[in-house]
Amino acid sequence: MHSAGNGRTVNAAVQHTIQEKEYMQRKKLVIFFSRGGGGHLSARDAITHYLKDRYDITAINPFDDILTHLDPLRKASFGRVSGEDSYNFLIRHGWYWLINLYACEFGAAYINRFAAQIQRQVRACLGRFRPDLVISLIPFINAPIDKATKDLGLPFVILPIDLDPETYLNGFNGSRYDHLFFAIPCDREEIKTKLTSAGLPRENIRVTGYPVRPAFLENTKPDKIKKTLGISCDRPVILLLMGAGGAKRAVRFAQMIDRINLPVDLLIGIGRNDKLQDRFANLPPVPHVKRHIIGHTERIDELMGAADLLVTKSGPGTIFEALHSELPMVIDATTRVIRWEEMNISFVEERGLGVVLRCLDDLPHLICRYLNDGAYRAEIKRNARAFEKPLFRDEFPALVRDIAGG
């Protein structure tokens, strides 16, 4: 017994030593992300989930961890407000015209002005971490990051969370970028043309799919989900997800849905906006629409699995989650669209994945057409099913292995 116990102890010690050695030999990745909007955080989490078993990953927000001294809003507010905070404020209020001005005009020019300083700070940071590969999810600052990685002889992957890569190419001058790779969500020639025009070799453009969370790649059971949520199985289900930027407008959208005069269950996602709970509670009930108010949840996949139609904003994350769920969409374009989301709208239209709402008064008509026209409904579902969806969980890790090994 004593010998067997020692044997088990020795085996455990040997196994621990092997695991420790394997961990020390693992390649190191640095992910640059931003907290401006939720898409960067979701993409960061998806990458970490798919790569954590093979690589040592460090996620860095350069605006919080490296470049704070260059943020004019931090200086003006004595550190109380950052550029990311102001961006999120504008998103919450839906001031997209101001976002276009703030980010695409002032922000891009400001970053270009301080590109040399950004390059030095990023290079110093990477020198401390000594990664084998750098991944960026952030627009606007990739040119100085690219120069920093080139100085250190590191491969660099840009993973845009938007279909339109233009903001990720700010500061690129058309030189050839052999150590730089672009991972794009779908095989769209318009995207590739923009990248090659900026100097990226076509062979360094890889179609890896969109970084959706693992739950969206699993089979859902709609009847079980509906039972859990208390949703009728014999009534159509509409899911209203307007995100942080459109949360305040969700009430107006719900009021328009009340006009359709068809019996439906309406799932309304309000996230962490508790004030909306009271606003919806004060809406007069209508007999044919049963409202379900959904607070913050990580199970958007289940809501999409239960829904027959999604009404949402033009953010790419929600669009690709719906695409993987084969859920038809009504995309809101009733206000000025954020410049880099315009391609998302054309993508949905061209692929026949849903319809674009340009006038709020048209919403009841569009919903009724979808719910009443079986052929139209089947066509949209067929388009979603037929669209080639590269699996990020397979394609992106394969790209990382090709570049960094491990």
Secondary structure, 3 states (H helix, E strand, C coil): CHHHHHHHHHHHHHHHHHHHHHHHHCCEEEEECCCCCCHHHHHHHHHHHHHCCCCEEEEECHHHHCCHHHCHHHHHCCCCCCHHHHHHHHHHHCCHHHHHHHHHHHHHHHHHHCHHHHHHHHHHHHHHHCCCEEEECCCCCHHHHHHHHHHHCCCEEECCCCCCCHHHHCCCCCCCCCCEEEEECCCCHHHHHHHHHCCCCHHHEEECCCCCCHHHHCCCCHHHHHHHHCCCCCCCEEEEECHHHHCCCHHHHHHHHHHHCCCEEEEEEEECCHHHHHHHHCCCCECCEEEEEEECCCCHHHHHHHCCEEEECCCHHHHHHHHHCCCCEEEECCCCCCHHHHHHHHHHHHHCCEEEECCHHHHHHHHHHHHHCHHHHHHHHHHHHHCCCCCHHHHHHHHHHHHHCC
